[in-house]
Structure formats: C-alpha cells, structure tokens
Amino acid sequence: MIHLDSHPTAELSTPYDVFEGWVAHTCAGTLDLRLAGVPLAVSNVARPDLGQGGIGFRAYVDLTKLDAKALVAPLPLIAEVNGDPAGALEVMVAHGLTETVGAARSAKLRKRDWLVRHLRHWQSGEAGLAEDKALVFPQAGFSTPLPPFGAVNLLDPAYGFSGSLADKADGVSDHPYPNLLETQLDAARHENFMALDFGAGFKRIERPDVIYMEIFDYPSTDLLTVGQALPFADNTFDMVLTLAVLEHVDDPFTCATEIVRVLKPGGLLFSGIPFMQPEHGYPDHYFNMTRSGHRRLYGPKIEVIEHLVDDHQHPFRSLQWILRSYLQGLPEEARPEFAEMSVRDILTSRYWKARQQPFVKDLSETAQFELASATTLIGRKRG
C-alpha cells in the first residue's frame, strides 16, 4: 500500500511536484515508483516511526514527460520493491492542468534550444554543437546527452557533484519567489529577455524566460552546473537571481564574480543571502553575511539600487527558527521547562548560572553547532 503524506487528496495541481510518503512493506530493498508508466526519481527517506513496517520515500514528479492524453484520467501510481509489486494508488489531476502542462512542455523545449545556442564549455569557452541527441564540444573533447526531457548536464567533474537526486542528503529545496522578485521580473521583462536562477532549487511551475540552474536534477532543472564556472559567455543574461544559495558554496567570491560576468551591462541582480540564520542545508553551510559583506561580495561593478530586509527575511523569523531548533535540540525531559520560559525569563537569565540547568547543559551537540554564538577552531599546519 502507498501512503502519500504530502498529498492527502492524491491530486496534482502543478506540472512539477514532489510526493512524500511511505510504502507499507516489511522487507528492505530498492523502491521504484511509476506514475502512468513513467519512472519517478526516488530518494529513500528515513522513517523511524514506521519501524520495520514501511519504506519512506521522496519522489519527484514531472508531468511534462507524460502523454497529453494520460492527463485527462486518474494516473496510476505503482510501487515495486526489489521488482515485486508493493502497492498502487490512483492520483487525480486538477482541472485545467492539462493545458498548463502543455505550456510547460513547450516552454521547456524553447529553453533547451536557447541553452544549446548559448552554452560555452567551462574551460575552453567554445560553443557546443548539437549532434545526434548530444551537445558536443570538440575542442574540449567533451559531450553531454540532449535527451527529450531533463537538464543539460555541464557539471564539471572536478567539483564532485553527480546531479543525482538520490545523492541529496536533506529535503527538497522548494521555495516560491518572493513578491518583490515577482515585481522585479515583471518590470524587467522585454522581448528576448532571459534570466538565470542561480541555484534555483525545485520549482513547481515552468517559467519560459528563467533558466533554472542547479547541481541536482530536479524535474524543473534546465541546467546542471556549478556556480564557480558558469558555462556562458560574458554579458549573456538580462537578470540573475540567487536566493539563499551563496551561503552554501565554499567560494562565494568566485561565484559572485561569475554572476557579474554573465550579467549584461545594465542587467539586474537580485540577491538574497542569510545573516542571522542557523546552520542548515546541503551540500554544506559555509558563510552568512552582514549587509556590508553582502555588498562587498559583488564589488564595484554592481551599483546597489536598494538594500532591504524583505518581508520573508524579517528578524521575527530568525527568532522563531532559533527557538524552535533549540527546543528540538533538547532531550524530551528538558523541553517543557524551556518551552514555558517567557522572553523576559530568557533575557534576564544569567548564562553562567543557567548553564547548569538541563535546558542549557543538555542541548545536543548538533543543535549547539547549528545555533552557536561562535565556534572555536584549533589546528596544526601540515608538514
């Protein structure tokens, strides 16, 4: 039996989606899911609550891969474990989604054509040639498939990313654009406009004039590449947006230089970077930034039009995040006391006295590093 925790009504309403749930099965093994006969990219998800009675999963849905006729009827979702049947479920499709998926499919193909014309090899800088369902860079001795569906893979092997969703350790990066960005996109669009979403994460809708760039092959991803070596010529994009990405790269200055390089003169940069956020995310969390650091990152080639705290970046959200993570980092028996503390109690507590209390001394090491005021590193130079 298949249980969809993420879709209690078992209905799809966007071209791209994520199923999260579990399959009732007593044997460990390889879980495969097919929607209307099309295999889904599946990641195993640890579910201690199931014990030995089920397999947790996260599965990525791309309706643009389905035949248009298949979208007018309930879609069969079939599960197999080690090749043996493990459950089935009928998934409904929201009214009007067939037309939306058709438009998404057309937009994805147009973006593919745009990429074939504009991509450059990250080392040689040469343009690619589309030959026999592949993009070939003869000078560099490199080629990559151009399948009917899926992202163009230009990941530099030197960075060690496979692009596979099965290698993603944490959850899906799934965030809609903030209203301020939507407004900026609407104002900037013109004929032949193209933007780059640098580290787009997973998107549920298709935007015909935004290239979704990622290191993971989400259904929505257009291009697999790293930010330290963008495979584009100088002055390619009318706009580059990067939202909560640059704290997760080990060299944000190189990435910022690349962003500025591929942005056209007069083009718009929309950059969101955390400041007071706890440690989080994949492949790692390296650098938060003050507003001075944020400005310094891009250097003198970027004129700052406005620098603000957007609604979704309000300090109240930082407070909630920190307190929630702190509470979850305590053992069960220490949580009630901390949860009952008022803001006044926390502000007036003397740390050197409170540190002997369970709600301080028993905080997990994971939570301590996630929320630390600072960390101390002691090292030795290698000989």
KOLROLO-589030 format. One record per residue (C-alpha): residue number from 1; residue in three letters; chain; x negated, y, z negated. Coordinates in pm, 1 decimal, always signed. Layout:
// KOLROLO-589030
REC num residu chaine     east    north       up
REC NUM    ALA      A        X        Y        Z
...
// end
This chain:
// KOLROLO-589030
REC num residu chaine     east    north       up
REC   1    MET      A     +0.0     +0.0     +0.0
REC   2    ILE      A   -120.0   +352.7    +85.8
REC   3    HIS      A    -64.4   +638.8   -161.5
REC   4    LEU      A   -110.4   +997.0    -35.6
REC   5    ASP      A   -165.1  +1221.3   -338.4
REC   6    SER      A   -228.0  +1520.8   -110.6
REC   7    HIS      A    +92.4  +1478.2    +92.3
REC   8    PRO      A   +379.8  +1367.5   -132.6
REC   9    THR      A   +628.4  +1420.8   +153.1
REC  10    ALA      A   +397.8  +1244.1   +403.3
REC  11    GLU      A   +432.3  +1529.5   +653.7
REC  12    LEU      A   +169.4  +1703.5   +865.7
REC  13    SER      A   +208.4  +2073.4   +945.3
REC  14    THR      A   -129.8  +2182.0  +1089.8
REC  15    PRO      A   -349.5  +2049.7  +1374.7
REC  16    TYR      A   -625.3  +1952.8  +1130.9
REC  17    ASP      A   -562.0  +1811.9   +786.1
REC  18    VAL      A   -706.0  +1604.0   +501.6
REC  19    PHE      A   -544.9  +1300.8   +342.9
REC  20    GLU      A   -648.2  +1236.4    -16.4
REC  21    GLY      A   -518.7   +932.7   -198.8
REC  22    TRP      A   -580.2   +565.1   -256.1
REC  23    VAL      A   -510.5   +219.9   -122.3
REC  24    ALA      A   -390.0    -48.9   -358.6
REC  25    HIS      A   -649.3   -322.2   -318.6
REC  26    THR      A   -828.3   -547.0   -564.7
REC  27    CYS      A  -1144.2   -604.8   -359.6
REC  28    ALA      A  -1417.8   -351.5   -293.7
REC  29    GLY      A  -1510.6   -307.9    +68.8
REC  30    THR      A  -1508.7    -87.7   +375.7
REC  31    LEU      A  -1187.1   +108.7   +407.9
REC  32    ASP      A  -1067.1   +201.3   +757.7
REC  33    LEU      A   -768.3   +424.0   +830.2
REC  34    ARG      A   -598.5   +472.4  +1167.3
REC  35    LEU      A   -334.3   +730.0  +1247.9
REC  36    ALA      A   -129.9   +639.6  +1555.7
REC  37    GLY      A   -414.9   +408.6  +1653.2
REC  38    VAL      A   -687.4   +674.9  +1622.8
REC  39    PRO      A   -961.1   +606.7  +1360.4
REC  40    LEU      A   -996.8   +870.2  +1090.3
REC  41    ALA      A  -1326.7   +982.4   +936.7
REC  42    VAL      A  -1307.2   +838.6   +584.4
REC  43    SER      A  -1509.4   +912.1   +270.8
REC  44    ASN      A  -1480.4   +694.6    -37.9
REC  45    VAL      A  -1377.0   +887.5   -348.5
REC  46    ALA      A  -1448.2   +759.9   -699.0
REC  47    ARG      A  -1120.8   +691.2   -882.2
REC  48    PRO      A  -1195.0   +557.7  -1234.0
REC  49    ASP      A   -822.6   +589.2  -1312.1
REC  50    LEU      A   -748.9   +304.3  -1071.2
REC  51    GLY      A   -981.4    +55.8  -1237.4
REC  52    GLN      A  -1019.0   -244.4  -1006.9
REC  53    GLY      A   -677.5   -192.9   -853.5
REC  54    GLY      A   -747.0    +50.7   -574.9
REC  55    ILE      A   -987.8   +234.0   -344.2
REC  56    GLY      A   -987.8   +614.1   -345.9
REC  57    PHE      A  -1035.8   +796.2    -16.8
REC  58    ARG      A  -1055.3  +1127.0   +163.8
REC  59    ALA      A   -961.9  +1106.5   +533.4
REC  60    TYR      A   -983.3  +1380.0   +796.2
REC  61    VAL      A   -702.7  +1416.7  +1049.4
REC  62    ASP      A   -745.3  +1562.7  +1397.9
REC  63    LEU      A   -411.3  +1568.6  +1577.1
REC  64    THR      A   -568.8  +1707.9  +1894.5
REC  65    LYS      A   -704.1  +1355.7  +1955.4
REC  66    LEU      A   -351.2  +1214.3  +1977.2
REC  67    ASP      A   -149.6  +1188.5  +2294.3
REC  68    ALA      A   +115.0  +1462.8  +2304.6
REC  69    LYS      A   +392.4  +1202.8  +2327.9
REC  70    ALA      A   +284.0  +1045.5  +1998.9
REC  71    LEU      A   +357.7  +1363.6  +1804.6
REC  72    VAL      A   +734.7  +1351.8  +1856.2
REC  73    ALA      A   +784.4  +1041.8  +1639.8
REC  74    PRO      A   +668.1   +932.6  +1292.9
REC  75    LEU      A   +299.6   +843.4  +1307.7
REC  76    PRO      A   +192.0   +504.9  +1170.0
REC  77    LEU      A    -93.5   +527.7   +918.7
REC  78    ILE      A   -261.4   +186.6   +890.1
REC  79    ALA      A   -520.2    +84.4   +629.1
REC  80    GLU      A   -764.4   -205.3   +652.7
REC  81    VAL      A  -1025.1   -322.4   +402.1
REC  82    ASN      A  -1306.1   -530.8   +549.0
REC  83    GLY      A  -1089.9   -572.7   +858.0
REC  84    ASP      A   -789.8   -711.7   +668.1
REC  85    PRO      A   -451.4   -529.9   +650.8
REC  86    ALA      A   -421.0   -325.0   +330.3
REC  87    GLY      A   -111.0   -111.5   +378.8
REC  88    ALA      A    +91.8   +106.2   +612.6
REC  89    LEU      A   +281.9   +432.5   +591.2
REC  90    GLU      A   +485.6   +649.5   +827.1
REC  91    VAL      A   +369.5  +1011.2   +848.6
REC  92    MET      A   +613.0  +1276.9   +966.8
REC  93    VAL      A   +528.3  +1577.0  +1185.1
REC  94    ALA      A   +659.7  +1926.0  +1107.4
REC  95    HIS      A   +893.6  +2092.9  +1355.2
REC  96    GLY      A   +706.6  +2284.4  +1627.0
REC  97    LEU      A   +373.1  +2121.5  +1553.1
REC  98    THR      A   +352.9  +1956.9  +1897.0
REC  99    GLU      A   +320.8  +2296.5  +2066.3
REC 100    THR      A    +70.1  +2415.8  +1804.5
REC 101    VAL      A   -145.2  +2107.8  +1857.3
REC 102    GLY      A   -131.8  +2151.7  +2234.5
REC 103    ALA      A   -253.6  +2510.8  +2199.2
REC 104    ALA      A   -528.2  +2396.1  +1959.5
REC 105    ARG      A   -643.0  +2129.9  +2205.6
REC 106    SER      A   -666.8  +2384.9  +2486.6
REC 107    ALA      A   -849.8  +2636.1  +2264.8
REC 108    LYS      A  -1099.2  +2372.0  +2153.0
REC 109    LEU      A  -1181.0  +2283.3  +2514.2
REC 110    ARG      A  -1227.3  +2651.0  +2606.0
REC 111    LYS      A  -1466.2  +2693.7  +2315.1
REC 112    ARG      A  -1655.4  +2384.3  +2425.7
REC 113    ASP      A  -1702.3  +2542.2  +2770.8
REC 114    TRP      A  -1818.6  +2865.6  +2606.8
REC 115    LEU      A  -2074.0  +2676.9  +2396.7
REC 116    VAL      A  -2213.3  +2489.3  +2696.8
REC 117    ARG      A  -2280.3  +2826.4  +2862.6
REC 118    HIS      A  -2429.2  +2998.6  +2558.1
REC 119    LEU      A  -2620.1  +2735.6  +2360.8
REC 120    ARG      A  -3000.0  +2750.0  +2355.5
REC 121    HIS      A  -3241.0  +2488.8  +2222.5
REC 122    TRP      A  -3364.9  +2588.9  +1876.2
REC 123    GLN      A  -3734.2  +2552.5  +1970.6
REC 124    SER      A  -3771.9  +2613.2  +2345.2
REC 125    GLY      A  -3487.1  +2863.3  +2374.3
REC 126    GLU      A  -3383.2  +2710.0  +2707.3
REC 127    ALA      A  -3023.0  +2685.3  +2819.2
REC 128    GLY      A  -2864.0  +2342.4  +2838.4
REC 129    LEU      A  -2732.7  +2161.5  +3146.4
REC 130    ALA      A  -2405.5  +1967.3  +3133.5
REC 131    GLU      A  -2475.6  +1629.6  +3293.1
REC 132    ASP      A  -2284.0  +1301.9  +3264.0
REC 133    LYS      A  -2095.1  +1398.1  +2948.8
REC 134    ALA      A  -2411.6  +1522.8  +2781.4
REC 135    LEU      A  -2581.5  +1857.1  +2723.3
REC 136    VAL      A  -2942.4  +1823.7  +2836.8
REC 137    PHE      A  -3240.4  +2047.6  +2757.0
REC 138    PRO      A  -3507.8  +1911.8  +2997.8
REC 139    GLN      A  -3795.0  +2129.6  +2878.0
REC 140    ALA      A  -3742.3  +2024.8  +2517.3
REC 141    GLY      A  -3676.5  +1661.1  +2606.7
REC 142    PHE      A  -3351.9  +1671.5  +2411.5
REC 143    SER      A  -2993.9  +1580.3  +2495.4
REC 144    THR      A  -2673.4  +1551.1  +2296.2
REC 145    PRO      A  -2339.3  +1391.7  +2390.1
REC 146    LEU      A  -2044.5  +1601.6  +2502.2
REC 147    PRO      A  -1757.2  +1370.2  +2403.5
REC 148    PRO      A  -1394.9  +1467.7  +2475.6
REC 149    PHE      A  -1349.1  +1550.0  +2107.6
REC 150    GLY      A  -1576.2  +1650.5  +1824.1
REC 151    ALA      A  -1851.8  +1903.2  +1768.8
REC 152    VAL      A  -2156.3  +1964.5  +1983.9
REC 153    ASN      A  -2441.9  +1828.9  +1772.6
REC 154    LEU      A  -2750.6  +2050.9  +1774.5
REC 155    LEU      A  -2872.4  +1965.1  +1424.9
REC 156    ASP      A  -3248.7  +1998.1  +1403.6
REC 157    PRO      A  -3368.4  +1658.4  +1270.7
REC 158    ALA      A  -3633.0  +1836.6  +1064.5
REC 159    TYR      A  -3364.7  +1953.1   +819.3
REC 160    GLY      A  -3237.8  +1602.4   +743.2
REC 161    PHE      A  -2862.9  +1651.3   +794.1
REC 162    SER      A  -2670.5  +1381.6   +979.3
REC 163    GLY      A  -2346.9  +1575.5  +1020.8
REC 164    SER      A  -2152.4  +1271.5   +899.8
REC 165    LEU      A  -1864.1  +1336.1   +661.8
REC 166    ALA      A  -1948.2  +1006.1   +492.7
REC 167    ASP      A  -2265.5  +1176.0   +362.9
REC 168    LYS      A  -2076.2  +1462.1   +198.6
REC 169    ALA      A  -2110.0  +1412.0   -175.3
REC 170    ASP      A  -1846.6  +1655.5   -300.2
REC 171    GLY      A  -1498.4  +1756.7   -188.5
REC 172    VAL      A  -1387.3  +1926.7   +128.1
REC 173    SER      A  -1475.4  +2295.7   +169.7
REC 174    ASP      A  -1127.3  +2416.4   +258.1
REC 175    HIS      A  -1059.9  +2789.5   +222.3
REC 176    PRO      A   -836.8  +3017.9   +432.8
REC 177    TYR      A   -967.7  +3353.7   +544.5
REC 178    PRO      A   -900.2  +3641.5   +301.1
REC 179    ASN      A   -655.9  +3908.5   +417.0
REC 180    LEU      A   -936.2  +4163.0   +451.4
REC 181    LEU      A  -1114.7  +3940.0   +703.8
REC 182    GLU      A   -793.9  +3878.0   +897.0
REC 183    THR      A   -754.0  +4255.6   +923.4
REC 184    GLN      A  -1113.2  +4299.4  +1041.2
REC 185    LEU      A  -1075.0  +4024.7  +1302.0
REC 186    ASP      A   -755.4  +4176.6  +1435.9
REC 187    ALA      A   -919.1  +4519.6  +1463.9
REC 188    ALA      A  -1237.2  +4390.4  +1631.1
REC 189    ARG      A  -1082.7  +4164.7  +1897.6
REC 190    HIS      A  -1111.6  +4257.3  +2261.9
REC 191    GLU      A  -1132.6  +4072.5  +2591.4
REC 192    ASN      A  -1411.1  +3810.8  +2584.2
REC 193    PHE      A  -1450.8  +3860.2  +2205.9
REC 194    MET      A  -1626.4  +3573.4  +2027.0
REC 195    ALA      A  -1715.0  +3542.0  +1659.0
REC 196    LEU      A  -1935.2  +3293.0  +1474.0
REC 197    ASP      A  -1815.1  +3147.5  +1145.4
REC 198    PHE      A  -2149.9  +3064.7   +984.7
REC 199    GLY      A  -2075.6  +2765.7   +758.4
REC 200    ALA      A  -1704.4  +2750.4   +834.1
REC 201    GLY      A  -1616.8  +2451.3   +617.8
REC 202    PHE      A  -1294.4  +2274.5   +710.5
REC 203    LYS      A  -1022.9  +2477.2   +883.7
REC 204    ARG      A   -663.4  +2360.1   +927.6
REC 205    ILE      A   -586.8  +2578.1  +1229.9
REC 206    GLU      A   -769.0  +2647.6  +1554.9
REC 207    ARG      A   -890.4  +2999.1  +1634.6
REC 208    PRO      A   -970.9  +3036.6  +2005.3
REC 209    ASP      A  -1221.4  +3318.1  +1952.2
REC 210    VAL      A  -1413.6  +3191.4  +1647.5
REC 211    ILE      A  -1686.6  +2927.1  +1675.8
REC 212    TYR      A  -1671.7  +2706.6  +1365.7
REC 213    MET      A  -2033.5  +2622.8  +1278.5
REC 214    GLU      A  -2112.4  +2359.9  +1015.6
REC 215    ILE      A  -2355.3  +2088.7   +903.2
REC 216    PHE      A  -2059.6  +1847.2   +867.8
REC 217    ASP      A  -1845.0  +1715.7  +1149.8
REC 218    TYR      A  -1505.4  +1823.5  +1021.7
REC 219    PRO      A  -1224.2  +1785.8  +1277.0
REC 220    SER      A  -1227.2  +2164.0  +1317.9
REC 221    THR      A  -1606.7  +2196.0  +1363.5
REC 222    ASP      A  -1721.0  +2325.8  +1703.4
REC 223    LEU      A  -2096.7  +2318.4  +1648.2
REC 224    LEU      A  -2327.2  +2121.1  +1420.6
REC 225    THR      A  -2643.4  +2317.4  +1344.5
REC 226    VAL      A  -2841.8  +2468.7  +1058.7
REC 227    GLY      A  -2840.0  +2838.1   +981.5
REC 228    GLN      A  -3218.3  +2866.6   +973.0
REC 229    ALA      A  -3240.2  +2807.5  +1350.7
REC 230    LEU      A  -2924.6  +2920.1  +1530.6
REC 231    PRO      A  -2917.8  +2780.8  +1887.7
REC 232    PHE      A  -2815.8  +3106.7  +2055.8
REC 233    ALA      A  -2987.8  +3387.3  +2238.8
REC 234    ASP      A  -3023.1  +3729.3  +2078.1
REC 235    ASN      A  -2713.7  +3952.0  +2080.5
REC 236    THR      A  -2459.0  +3675.0  +2151.1
REC 237    PHE      A  -2167.7  +3736.8  +1911.2
REC 238    ASP      A  -1932.4  +4029.2  +1862.3
REC 239    MET      A  -1889.7  +3933.3  +1495.9
REC 240    VAL      A  -2049.4  +3696.8  +1245.1
REC 241    LEU      A  -1869.9  +3594.0   +929.1
REC 242    THR      A  -2019.4  +3397.5   +644.2
REC 243    LEU      A  -1811.4  +3324.1   +337.0
REC 244    ALA      A  -1960.0  +3163.4    +25.2
REC 245    VAL      A  -2232.3  +2989.3   +226.9
REC 246    LEU      A  -2566.9  +3163.0   +175.2
REC 247    GLU      A  -2589.6  +3063.6   -191.8
REC 248    HIS      A  -2609.2  +2704.2    -65.4
REC 249    VAL      A  -2909.1  +2742.4   +168.2
REC 250    ASP      A  -3267.7  +2711.2    +49.1
REC 251    ASP      A  -3386.0  +3007.6   +256.0
REC 252    PRO      A  -3112.9  +3272.9   +274.2
REC 253    PHE      A  -3352.7  +3535.1   +412.6
REC 254    THR      A  -3428.4  +3325.2   +720.7
REC 255    CYS      A  -3057.0  +3257.7   +767.8
REC 256    ALA      A  -2977.3  +3627.9   +733.7
REC 257    THR      A  -3244.5  +3711.9   +992.4
REC 258    GLU      A  -3083.8  +3461.5  +1230.4
REC 259    ILE      A  -2736.9  +3606.8  +1167.8
REC 260    VAL      A  -2858.9  +3956.9  +1251.0
REC 261    ARG      A  -3047.4  +3828.2  +1556.9
REC 262    VAL      A  -2744.0  +3668.0  +1723.7
REC 263    LEU      A  -2512.8  +3961.4  +1642.6
REC 264    LYS      A  -2466.6  +4212.3  +1922.8
REC 265    PRO      A  -2570.2  +4574.3  +1866.0
REC 266    GLY      A  -2265.2  +4738.8  +1713.8
REC 267    GLY      A  -2126.7  +4396.8  +1618.5
REC 268    LEU      A  -1956.1  +4343.6  +1284.5
REC 269    LEU      A  -2094.2  +4140.8   +993.7
REC 270    PHE      A  -1851.4  +4010.0   +729.3
REC 271    SER      A  -2049.8  +3856.2   +442.7
REC 272    GLY      A  -1923.4  +3713.4   +112.8
REC 273    ILE      A  -2178.6  +3585.3   -141.2
REC 274    PRO      A  -2115.6  +3489.4   -507.4
REC 275    PHE      A  -2259.3  +3679.8   -800.3
REC 276    MET      A  -2104.1  +3555.8  -1128.8
REC 277    GLN      A  -2005.2  +3207.2  -1017.3
REC 278    PRO      A  -2116.2  +2884.6  -1187.1
REC 279    GLU      A  -2337.3  +2631.5  -1015.8
REC 280    HIS      A  -2137.8  +2444.6   -752.8
REC 281    GLY      A  -2126.4  +2297.8   -403.1
REC 282    TYR      A  -2320.6  +2094.0   -151.3
REC 283    PRO      A  -2593.7  +2032.8    -43.4
REC 284    ASP      A  -2708.1  +2243.5   -339.0
REC 285    HIS      A  -2654.4  +2580.2   -502.7
REC 286    TYR      A  -2965.4  +2795.4   -486.6
REC 287    PHE      A  -2909.1  +3171.6   -505.6
REC 288    ASN      A  -2634.8  +3400.9   -630.7
REC 289    MET      A  -2681.2  +3770.4   -554.9
REC 290    THR      A  -2622.7  +4108.3   -711.2
REC 291    ARG      A  -2485.5  +4377.4   -481.5
REC 292    SER      A  -2838.5  +4514.6   -441.5
REC 293    GLY      A  -2964.4  +4170.4   -344.1
REC 294    HIS      A  -2673.9  +4126.9   -101.2
REC 295    ARG      A  -2765.1  +4449.8    +76.9
REC 296    ARG      A  -3137.4  +4372.2    +72.8
REC 297    LEU      A  -3074.6  +4030.7   +230.6
REC 298    TYR      A  -2985.1  +4171.3   +574.5
REC 299    GLY      A  -3239.1  +4452.2   +585.6
REC 300    PRO      A  -3231.1  +4784.4   +769.4
REC 301    LYS      A  -3074.7  +4652.0  +1092.7
REC 302    ILE      A  -2735.2  +4629.5   +921.7
REC 303    GLU      A  -2556.5  +4953.7   +840.5
REC 304    VAL      A  -2334.6  +4898.8   +535.5
REC 305    ILE      A  -1987.7  +5030.2   +620.3
REC 306    GLU      A  -1827.2  +4917.8   +295.7
REC 307    HIS      A  -1927.7  +4701.7     -1.4
REC 308    LEU      A  -1648.3  +4595.3   -231.9
REC 309    VAL      A  -1504.2  +4331.2   -462.4
REC 310    ASP      A  -1221.0  +4176.6   -262.4
REC 311    ASP      A   -906.6  +4051.3   -433.4
REC 312    HIS      A  -1015.3  +3685.9   -434.7
REC 313    GLN      A  -1352.8  +3787.1   -584.0
REC 314    HIS      A  -1213.2  +3958.2   -894.5
REC 315    PRO      A  -1407.4  +3912.3  -1223.6
REC 316    PHE      A  -1097.5  +3756.3  -1381.6
REC 317    ARG      A  -1153.4  +3454.7  -1156.1
REC 318    SER      A  -1511.0  +3426.5  -1284.2
REC 319    LEU      A  -1385.9  +3427.0  -1642.3
REC 320    GLN      A  -1130.4  +3157.4  -1567.4
REC 321    TRP      A  -1382.9  +2942.4  -1381.0
REC 322    ILE      A  -1642.0  +2965.5  -1658.6
REC 323    LEU      A  -1395.1  +2894.3  -1939.7
REC 324    ARG      A  -1231.9  +2607.1  -1752.6
REC 325    SER      A  -1565.4  +2443.9  -1671.9
REC 326    TYR      A  -1684.5  +2499.1  -2029.6
REC 327    LEU      A  -1374.4  +2327.4  -2166.8
REC 328    GLN      A  -1411.6  +2034.2  -1927.4
REC 329    GLY      A  -1777.8  +2000.1  -2025.6
REC 330    LEU      A  -1688.4  +1932.8  -2390.4
REC 331    PRO      A  -1609.4  +1587.9  -2527.5
REC 332    GLU      A  -1237.4  +1527.2  -2575.1
REC 333    GLU      A  -1251.8  +1570.7  -2952.1
REC 334    ALA      A  -1418.7  +1914.2  -2927.4
REC 335    ARG      A  -1181.2  +2061.4  -2669.7
REC 336    PRO      A   -881.1  +2153.7  -2890.9
REC 337    GLU      A  -1085.1  +2383.7  -3115.8
REC 338    PHE      A  -1236.8  +2568.2  -2820.8
REC 339    ALA      A   -902.3  +2588.4  -2636.6
REC 340    GLU      A   -741.9  +2757.3  -2939.0
REC 341    MET      A  -1008.5  +3027.8  -2967.8
REC 342    SER      A   -898.7  +3377.7  -2872.8
REC 343    VAL      A  -1103.8  +3617.2  -2662.6
REC 344    ARG      A  -1172.9  +3805.1  -2987.1
REC 345    ASP      A  -1297.0  +3483.7  -3150.7
REC 346    ILE      A  -1541.9  +3423.9  -2867.8
REC 347    LEU      A  -1664.6  +3784.4  -2857.1
REC 348    THR      A  -1722.2  +3807.1  -3233.7
REC 349    SER      A  -1881.1  +3463.2  -3281.8
REC 350    ARG      A  -2248.6  +3483.0  -3373.6
REC 351    TYR      A  -2423.5  +3234.2  -3147.3
REC 352    TRP      A  -2693.9  +3134.3  -3395.0
REC 353    LYS      A  -2421.1  +3027.7  -3633.1
REC 354    ALA      A  -2175.8  +2888.8  -3375.3
REC 355    ARG      A  -2442.1  +2671.4  -3212.0
REC 356    GLN      A  -2393.0  +2413.9  -3486.4
REC 357    GLN      A  -2023.7  +2378.8  -3403.1
REC 358    PRO      A  -1907.3  +2093.4  -3176.5
REC 359    PHE      A  -1775.8  +2337.4  -2914.9
REC 360    VAL      A  -2133.8  +2460.6  -2866.6
REC 361    LYS      A  -2374.9  +2181.7  -2955.4
REC 362    ASP      A  -2175.7  +1904.6  -2781.9
REC 363    LEU      A  -2143.2  +2076.7  -2443.6
REC 364    SER      A  -2259.7  +1830.7  -2175.5
REC 365    GLU      A  -2593.5  +1883.6  -2003.0
REC 366    THR      A  -2411.7  +1906.0  -1668.7
REC 367    ALA      A  -2195.5  +2192.4  -1795.6
REC 368    GLN      A  -2495.3  +2362.5  -1955.6
REC 369    PHE      A  -2674.0  +2381.1  -1621.0
REC 370    GLU      A  -2352.6  +2476.4  -1438.9
REC 371    LEU      A  -2286.9  +2770.7  -1672.5
REC 372    ALA      A  -2625.0  +2858.2  -1825.1
REC 373    SER      A  -2705.7  +3220.0  -1909.7
REC 374    ALA      A  -3052.5  +3140.0  -1775.4
REC 375    THR      A  -3278.4  +2837.2  -1727.9
REC 376    THR      A  -3642.3  +2779.2  -1814.6
REC 377    LEU      A  -3882.7  +2603.5  -1578.8
REC 378    ILE      A  -4224.7  +2474.3  -1682.8
REC 379    GLY      A  -4452.4  +2348.0  -1408.7
REC 380    ARG      A  -4802.7  +2242.6  -1317.0
REC 381    LYS      A  -4984.3  +2317.0   -993.6
REC 382    ARG      A  -5058.0  +2006.4   -794.0
REC 383    GLY      A  -5425.5  +1927.4   -740.0
// end
